[in-house]
Amino acid sequence: MKLNIVGLSGSLRRDSYNRKALAVAQSIACEAGADVREIDLKTLNLPLYDGDIEKEGFPENVEKIRSLVREADVILFATPEYNHSVSGAMKNAIDWLSTGGENVLDGKFAAIFGASTGLYGTLRAQLHLRQILTALNVVMLPHPQVFIRTAREAFDENGSLKDQKVFTQLKSLIQRTMDLAVVIKNKS
Ligand SMILES: Cc1cc2nc3c(=O)[nH]c(=O)nc-3n(C[C@H](O)[C@H](O)[C@H](O)COP(=O)(O)O)c2cc1C
């Protein structure tokens, strides 16, 4: 079974460490045989969630992200940590995905991970992200947890993770999430 996977970084920054981490995760999923596509929140430039906008109908870019996620089996979330939580961009995208009478994240499988320049490697942001996605019935493995600490030193010039242990954890998280999605999808 070929899985359809989308990746999403909560950082809009051009040289973002989370976009680097997402690129690594996406290539792992690709090598494992999935169809992989990145949802670029910077290009999508979603408006801030506003019930008045929603009432008039979803804007085109909101429809676009909703349909990409609706068609996906697995979502890769690379989260930065801003003030011990997820970024506004990430939360805003999730809010748009959850609303309008159809939570398009319902029943999806997700792998969450993140990179920060601090010592905790997005531990606190991931706890919040896990809580938010649990509210939306997204299935996530409890382990392995992937914390990319001191992100300024974490990647080499080719964008690869320098720490082989962290790379192995990320690979295992992606592979096991894909395996879980296949098993459950084959049963339903
Ligand atoms: C508003 C803001 C708040 C931040 N808060 C945290 C934090 O709570 N913990 C942490 O480890 N790093 C924090 N940082 C530093 C980020 O880890 C760092 O900017 C990182 O590069 C962001 O991810 P990115 O490279 O993908 O953009 C913060 C950065 C910003 C801009």
The ligand as an ORCA input file, in Angstrom:
! r2SCAN-3c Opt
* xyz 0 1
  C       9.246     34.204     19.646
  C      10.274     33.148     19.894
  C      10.212     32.399     21.040
  C      11.150     31.387     21.261
  N      11.008     30.583     22.357
  C      11.802     29.484     22.481
  C      11.557     28.533     23.511
  O      10.637     28.645     24.290
  N      12.380     27.466     23.582
  C      13.411     27.255     22.706
  O      14.118     26.246     22.808
  N      13.677     28.153     21.733
  C      12.896     29.258     21.593
  N      13.106     30.152     20.579
  C      14.293     29.964     19.705
  C      13.963     29.025     18.574
  O      14.244     27.691     18.993
  C      14.833     29.358     17.357
  O      14.523     30.666     16.894
  C      14.656     28.357     16.232
  O      15.629     28.620     15.250
  C      13.240     28.422     15.641
  O      13.052     27.414     14.700
  P      13.366     27.603     13.150
  O      14.864     27.587     12.997
  O      12.746     26.412     12.504
  O      12.785     28.912     12.690
  C      12.199     31.166     20.329
  C      12.259     31.965     19.189
  C      11.314     32.925     18.960
  C      11.379     33.733     17.679
*
